[in-house]
Every structure is written in structure tokens, then in C-alpha cells.
């Protein structure tokens, strides 16, 4: 089944709204791209130019009589590494989109697509003149150490250029994605809370949100209230204290069924995508001031 990138939940092929988080999933259908589409329509062909340049160097510059087996093998390794780098950057475009949002919300690993572009571009621009200078001044490597040194400069130069150019194309793609797609659920405490509470209710076999009633109602359907919400700054997860209120029936002294209100507290913990990690009976616990990050208290409502 397709995956909603907003909450990583599954949805049906014909569904327009994610049943888990309520976001419009049609945008993900539009932005899901195949490798062929990425290359031909999204500008990914630019990321293949360094590989073509490596082939051109071997075919058009290195004299055949001087090539031997070294340059064919070196070119094969270089092109293979470039294609691998191209593919890895291509398949990680949703990761970079998520990483951009993660850095706004919690203590995510401080690496960005922009940093990747800058580092690899500088590496490619520094190493390319270096191997050209080496080949034009020293000549074709003969000794094993010279061959290893030349390969250590030559291959990373093209791999860095491939990574930088492909990452630039992916960066443009992510910019358009940020403008059109809904943010991930961990970017909003309210949306994350809704998903977590719904999952917790299903786990403890409580009725859904639409059957809520006020405490003290003769209706026996339970109600719930979010007493405390605490975001986890280290990973974007969430702690929720959920109160379940329901009327329990019992036979009275006259044999007639009576009811009285009772309540129970539940401690719920989930990761940043709303996947439950802990659901257990709990109690209201105070938190230190420095831990009250994204703290919200109040009734959860539709």
C-alpha cells in the first residue's frame, strides 16, 4: 500500500485523505518520482554528467598505448562509484525533506542538504585540478604507490562532483515539495497528539473520538481528556497523560442496575511519527521547568 509521507501511515490507492493523519495524500502521489522521471524530467540527468566526463577522459584524452589495464579499470570503478552516489542521493530526497523539518523541531543531527552540496562541491573543485596537474606533470602512474595515489584523487573528484550536482537537483525538488506538501506530523504538537491519542484509544479498546460524551452522562460510553503533553526535544517524540472517564454499572441493594463515574489515568509515549512505544496506567507527574518543552495542557477536541 502507498505510504503517507506526512505520518508514514498506509492508505488505499483510491483514498484522497490519509485515514491516520487526515492530510491530503494526492500531493504524495504527484511528488513520488521514478528514477527515469527523475533523470528525464526533474533534471537528474545533470548528475550523470561527471560519469560521462570520466568516460570522455579515458576515451578522448588518455592515449591508447599508454592506457594499459589501469585506466579502463580505474574508469570502471570511477563510473560505478559515481552512479552509486547518484542513486543514493536520489533515493534519499524524502529523507532530506524530513531532515529539514526535523532541525526546526528537535535536536536532529546537524547535517543538511546545503552542507552536503557545499562540502562535495568544494571537494570536487579542489580534487579535479589536482589530478589534472598530476597527470600533466608526472604522467601516467606506473608504480603501485603512484597508481594508488592517483586513484585516491581521481575517483573522489568525480564522485564529489556527482554528489554535489545531484544534491542541487534534489534540493530544487525539495523546495517545490516544501511549498506544496503538508509538513510531517511531528512539526505540529496538535496533529501529533491527535494521531497518538487515536492510536492509544484503539490500543486500550476505548471508543473512538466521535463517541465522546461528557463525564456524568447516563451514557456509558467513556470519555477521555488530555491532562498533560510533553514533547521530547531529543527525538521529537511525545509523552501524553490521558484520563479515561466512564460510568461503571453495578447492581444496587434493590437489585436494580446503577452506575457511578470512575476514571483511570494512562501514560502514553510515542515517537515523532506517532508510533506508540509505551501505553500503561500512570499518574500525574510534575516536570522540571527545563523539561517543559512544547508543554500543552487541555482537553483534546476534534
N, C-alpha and C positions, 0 to 999 in steps of 0.2 A: 504494500500500500504506500501511497505518497506520504512524505513527511512534511509537516508544517514547520518551517524554519523558525517561526515565532516562538513555538513552545516545544518543538520536537515531538509532537504528538502525531498520530496517524489519522488520516481522513480518507473518505471514499473518493473514488475517481470522479463521481458526479456531484460531489459536495462543493459548495461555494464558500462555506464558512467552516472553520475548524471546530469540531464538536468539543474540543478540550479548552481552547482559549478564546474562541469566538472571533478570531481575526479572519480577514478575507484571504483565502488561500489561493485565489486566482492569480494574485501577484507572483506567487512562487512558481506557478505553472508557466508564467510568462518569462520569469528570470532563470528557470532551470535551463541550462545550455549544455549541449553535447560538445564533445571535443571538435567535431567537424564544424559545428556552428561557431564555436569559439574562434577557430582558426580563420574561417572564411568570412564571417560576418561581424565578429567582435574585435577584429584587429589582431588576433593572436598570431597571425602569420608573421608579424614583426618579430616575435620571439624566436622564430626559426631562422632568422637571418644570420645570427652568429654561427649556426651549424653549417649553413650554406657557405659562409665565409671560410670556415675551416676546410671544407671540401675544395673550395676555389684555391686556397693556399697550396694544398697538396697537388692539385691538378694543373694549376696555371703558373705556379711560381717555382716550386721545387723541381730542379732538373731530374728527369727520369733516371739518368745514370748515377745520380747522387742519392736517389731515394732509398734504394735497397729495400729491406723489410721494415726498417724503423719508422719511416713516415707513414706508410699505409696503416701499420698497427697503431701508431700514435693518433692518426686521424680518426680511425675507427673508434678508439677509446674516447677521443675528444667529442666526436659527434654523439656517441652513446651517452656520455655524461651530460651533454647539453640537452639532449632530448629528455633525459630523466629529470633534469632540473626544470625544464619547461613543463613537463607533466605534473610534477609535484606542486609547482606554483599554481597551475591551472586548477587542480582538484581542491585546492585549499582556499578558493575565493570566499566561500561561506565562513570559513574559519576566520579570515581577516575581517570580515564584516562583523562577526561576533566579538572579535578581539577589540575592535574599535569601540563598541558599546561597553564591553567589559571594563575598559580602562576609565570610563566615565562613572562607573557604579561601584566597583570594589577594587581591592588591591591585586589587580591582574598582573601577570608577568609583563614587565615594561618593555615590550618589543612591538613595534608597529610596522605596517607595510611601508611607510615612508622611510623608516630607518633601514629596512631591508633594501630598498631601492638605492638609498644614498651609499650604503656600505658596498654593495655589489657593483654599483656604477663606478665608484672610486677605484675599487679593486680591478675592474676590467680596464679602466682607462690608464691605470698605472702599469699593469702587467703586459698589456698589448705592446706598447712601445719598447718594453724591456725585452720581450722575446724577439721582436724585430731587430733591435740593436744587437742582441746576442748572435742572431743568425747572420746578420750582415757583417759583423766584425770578426767573430770566431769561426763562422762557417758551420757546416753540418757536424753535429756531435758524433764523435767516433768512440771515445772511451765510455764505459758504462756509467761512470760518475757524471760525465758531461751529458749523456743521454737522459739520465735521471733528473739532473738539474734543469735541463731544457724542458722536459715534460712537466716538471713541477711548476714551471712558469707558463708554458704554452696552454695546457689544458685548463687550469683555473681562470686564465684570461677569458677564454671563450665561455666557460661556464658562468662566470660572473656577469658577462655581458648578456647572456641568455636570461639569467635570473632577473637582472635589472630591467630589461626591455619587457619581459613577460609580466613582471610585477607592475610596471607602469600601465600596461593594458588592463590588468586585473584591478588596479587602483581606480581607473576610469569607470570600469564596470561596477565597482562597489559604490562609487559616488552616485551613480544612477540608481543603484539599489537602495541606498540610504534615503533618496528623495522619494521613492515610490513604495517601498516595503514598510510594513509596521515594524517597530523596534521589538527586540526579543522581550519576553515577559519579565526577565529579571531587571529590565530597565525601569519598571514601574512596580512599586511595592503593592499597590492596589490590585493590579492584574495578577501578579504572582500570588497574592493572598487568595484571590478567588479560586485559582486553579488548585492551590494546596488544600483549601477548605473543602472544595468539592471532592477531591481525592480522599481526604481524611474521613469525610462523611460516608463515602462508599466503603471505606475500609472498616469502619466501626458499625456498618449496617444501619446508619441513620437515614431517614428520608432525605430527598433532595431539597434544594433551595426553595422550590415552588410550593412546598407543603409546609412552610414555616407558619407557626401561629404564635400568638403572644403567650407568655407564661401565665398560668392561672386559667386558661381557657378550658372549657369542658372537653374540648377535642383532645384526644390522647396522643396526637402526633407530637413528637418532640420538636423543640426549637433549639437554636444554638446562638451563641454570642461570642464574638472575638474579644477577649479581655486584654490581650497583650500581643503585640507583634514586634519582633526584634530581627532586624536584618544582620547578617553575618558579614562583616566587611572583608574578611579574609578570602571568601569564595563566592559571595553574592547570595548565599543561601538564606533561609528564613526559619525563625522559631515562632511558633504560634501557640498561645494558650487559648483553648476552645472550651466554652462552657456549654454543656448539654442540659437542657431543662425539659422535663417531661412529667406528665401526670401518670402515676402508677396506680392501677386498680387493686383493691383488696376487699375481701368480704367483711362487712361490718358486723356488729353484735346482733343486729336484727336479720342477718343473712343476706342483706342487700349489698350489691357491689358499690363501693365508694372509691374515691380517688384522692390522692394528695400529691402536691408538686414535689419533685425531687430533682436534684441536679448532680452533675458529675463534671469534673474538670479533666481535660485531655491535653497532654503535651505533644505537640506535633513539630517535627523538624523535617525540612525538605531542602534539596539542593536548588541552585539558581534556575533550574528548568521546571521546578515544581514536582520533582520526583520524590516521593516520600522516603525518608530514611528512618524515622522514629515516630511511632504512634503509641502512646502509653498513658495511663492515668497519671495525672500530675497535680500540681498545686501552684498557686500564685507565688512567684519568687521575685524578690527585688533584684534589680540590676544596678551595678555601679554606674556612676554618671558617665564615665568614659566608654561604657559599653552600650549606651543608649543611642545607637546609630540607626537612623531611619525609624525610630520608635513611633508607633502609632497605636492608639487605644480607641476603641469604639465599636459600635455594632456593625457587623458585616451585612451589607444590603445589596440587592440586585441593582 
